[in-house]
Every structure is written in structure tokens, then in C-alpha cells.
């Protein structure tokens, strides 16, 4: 019987947009946009990129890909981030900012203190 490897599989576009791997307690995570087309090609992932589409943009840029090294400890946390993007909170306006020692975290015996009113 001939050897079968990953190159014998049909091109796959996974339904989840992440890879999480951990070797010797060193996790590496890659999260990409859900609309990207990828395939497994031997021992690596290959992204299909339309260079014409990127070239026609006013500011040429490709889709976002995030890489996290030694950040997540398990795949469940990665999955939650990839499938449930954080939308953020609505800004509260006006706000008060407290700035100590001009933003320098090292405080001497004497320091300056500012209260800044920010209107968004």
C-alpha cells in the first residue's frame, strides 16, 4: 500500500480561522480573517491572496493576520477570541484622567499631579 500524506488530501478551507500549537510549554497562535482562503500544503498553511485586489486599493494592504507567541495557554481561549471578536465599550464622555509624574511610573518623594478633562 502506498504511503498517504497530507499532500494527498483535497484542498481544505477550515471552518475555524485559527491555529494553536504548543511545544515544550511554548504556545504559538495564528488567527486570520474568516474570509481568507487557505489550504494545507504538505507541512505548512498556504493563504490565497489576490494581489490585483490589493494593488487597486488606495492604500494597499492585505487582510489582517495576528500572531501570538507565549500568550494563550489553551486552545479554548484562542477559539473564543477568534470566533467572538471584542467590539469594545462605548466611550463615556466627558472623562477625567489622572496623570501622575507626567506619566512616568517611577515616583520620587515629590511628584506632580494633573487632572485632565477629556471631551470626546
C-alpha positions as CSV (number, residue, x, y, z in Angstrom):
1,X,0.0,0.0,0.0
2,X,1.5,3.4,-0.9
3,X,2.2,6.0,1.7
4,X,-0.5,8.6,2.3
5,X,0.3,12.1,3.5
6,X,-1.3,15.5,3.9
7,X,-0.5,16.3,0.2
8,X,-2.9,13.5,-0.8
9,X,-5.9,15.3,0.9
10,X,-8.2,17.5,-1.1
11,X,-7.7,21.3,-0.6
12,X,-9.4,22.3,2.6
13,X,-10.8,25.6,3.8
14,X,-11.2,25.1,7.5
15,X,-14.3,26.5,9.2
16,X,-12.3,28.0,12.0
17,X,-9.8,30.7,11.5
18,X,-7.0,29.8,13.9
19,X,-4.1,27.5,14.6
20,X,-2.9,26.8,18.1
21,X,0.2,24.8,18.8
22,X,2.2,24.2,22.0
23,X,5.6,22.6,22.2
24,X,7.6,22.4,25.5
25,X,5.0,24.7,27.1
26,X,5.6,27.4,24.5
27,X,2.3,28.2,22.8
28,X,2.0,29.9,19.3
29,X,-1.3,31.1,17.9
30,X,-2.2,32.4,14.5
31,X,-5.6,34.0,13.9
32,X,-6.6,35.2,10.4
33,X,-9.7,36.8,8.9
34,X,-12.6,34.4,8.4
35,X,-12.9,35.3,4.7
36,X,-9.4,34.2,3.8
37,X,-9.0,31.1,1.7
38,X,-6.3,28.8,3.0
39,X,-5.1,25.3,2.2
40,X,-2.8,22.8,3.8
41,X,0.2,22.2,1.6
42,X,2.5,19.5,2.8
43,X,3.7,20.8,6.2
44,X,2.5,24.4,6.1
45,X,-0.6,26.5,5.6
46,X,-0.9,28.5,2.3
47,X,-3.1,31.6,2.0
48,X,-4.6,32.5,-1.3
49,X,-4.0,36.2,-1.9
50,X,-5.5,38.3,-4.7
51,X,-2.6,40.7,-5.5
52,X,-4.7,42.6,-8.1
53,X,-7.3,43.4,-5.4
54,X,-4.6,44.7,-3.0
55,X,-2.9,46.7,-5.8
56,X,-6.2,48.5,-6.7
57,X,-6.7,49.8,-3.1
58,X,-6.0,53.4,-2.3
59,X,-3.7,52.2,0.5
60,X,-2.5,48.7,-0.5
61,X,-2.9,46.3,2.5
62,X,-3.6,42.6,2.9
63,X,-6.0,41.0,5.3
64,X,-5.1,41.0,9.0
65,X,-3.3,38.1,10.5
66,X,-2.5,38.1,14.2
67,X,0.4,36.0,15.7
68,X,0.6,35.5,19.4
69,X,3.7,33.9,21.0
70,X,3.6,32.6,24.5
71,X,0.3,34.4,25.2
72,X,-2.5,31.9,25.3
73,X,-2.2,28.8,27.4
74,X,-5.0,26.7,25.9
75,X,-6.9,26.4,22.6
76,X,-10.3,27.3,24.1
77,X,-9.2,30.9,24.9
78,X,-7.9,31.2,21.3
79,X,-11.2,29.9,19.9
80,X,-13.2,32.3,22.0
81,X,-11.1,35.3,20.7
82,X,-11.2,34.1,17.0
83,X,-15.0,33.5,17.0
84,X,-16.2,36.3,19.3
85,X,-14.3,39.4,18.4
86,X,-14.3,42.0,21.1
87,X,-16.3,45.1,20.0
88,X,-15.2,47.3,22.8
89,X,-17.2,49.6,25.0
90,X,-18.8,52.8,24.1
91,X,-16.8,55.8,25.2
92,X,-18.1,57.8,28.1
93,X,-17.7,61.5,27.6
94,X,-16.6,63.6,29.3
95,X,-13.9,61.7,31.3
96,X,-11.4,62.7,33.8
97,X,-7.8,61.5,33.5
98,X,-5.4,61.4,36.5
99,X,-1.8,61.8,35.4
100,X,0.9,61.4,38.0
101,X,4.5,62.5,37.5
102,X,3.9,63.3,33.8
103,X,3.0,59.7,33.1
104,X,6.3,58.4,34.4
105,X,5.6,55.3,36.5
106,X,8.7,55.8,38.7
107,X,7.7,58.1,41.6
108,X,10.2,60.0,43.7
109,X,9.3,61.6,47.1
110,X,7.8,64.6,45.3
111,X,5.7,64.4,42.1
112,X,3.3,66.4,40.0
113,X,-0.4,65.5,39.7
114,X,-2.7,66.6,36.8
115,X,-6.4,66.1,36.4
116,X,-7.4,66.4,32.7
117,X,-11.0,66.8,31.5
118,X,-11.4,65.0,28.1
119,X,-14.4,65.6,26.0
120,X,-14.9,63.2,23.1
